[in-house]
Amino acid sequence: MVTEQLNLFMELNLYLFVENFLFFLIATLLIVAINWGWKDTKPYTLPLPFPGWYKIWFGSVQLLGVLLPLVFMLL
């Protein structure tokens, strides 16, 4: 009984290790491939100064997306 549980535990640990290792390997390879593909691109710069509508848009996003839900969560 104990050896069966130990074997199951070891199989589960091995499965989780392999699953996590494969995820790490695929994610790392994806980051390396994207980095290699973008190595010669110029960085994007935002237009400065910001347009006048940007302050209104940013303020409404902050108010409706952060402050309003925060008020209702705290009530």
Contacts in CASP RR format, 6 or more apart in sequence:
PFRMAT RR
TARGET T0000
AUTHOR 0000-0000-0000
METHOD contacts of the structure
MODEL  1
MVTEQLNLFMELNLYLFVENFLFFLIATLLIVAINWGWKDTKPYTLPLPF
PGWYKIWFGSVQLLGVLLPLVFMLL
END
